[in-house]
């Protein structure tokens, strides 16, 4: 039953990615909505679930919150290291007489950042599938509740996976490949629960760490670029709407 429900998540993820691809002419709206969805997922779903499952405090601070901050710092360090690497590469290109005039005015991209972020989304979707399978092991009612949350917010996962991959300069082929991987992941995760059971504390710890990394991407990368390119009221409304959509999902899920 869990694997069957995960097929619904597979289709919803692909639909989210298709939506992101179709509205590329309104890129600022896509980025604004993606940032709002990511913010909503982190604040309204991932962090509360992580705090409930991650176990006891560590040195006076909740373990999930420590890992949340750690995930944020990890994403920041990775982004800074890649920025230094790009700067060094740009300096080398400046010394190349054949480089002048090439790609003039084009913003620098770091495809590795997009692929890393999308890989984190795939891992998150895998954990979604595992959570789905574990919920059905508890009971049909629990499984149905988790299924509603997973299937609905997998639209946001697919939307964000495609957007994150393409935002940092990856072509459509790579973005589509990461989207398919993200769609398949919950099916694989649900099927894996037939073989083992994931400890609740480990799942909570992962969700806290992933939430921190996702918040960094939303607050430091996605939203600033969305509003810098087109600081319109419609962009802000898309961001607020993304948060509101996740709030509605969480409310419907119980």
BELBEL-V685212 format. One record per helix or strand of 3 or more residues. SS is the DSSP state (H for helix, E for strand). FROM is the first residue (numbers start at 0). LEN is the number of residues. If there is no record, write none. Layout:
SS/FROM/LEN + SS/FROM/LEN
This chain:
H/1/21 + H/23/30 + H/62/32 + H/110/28 + H/139/28 + H/171/21 + H/199/30 + H/232/20
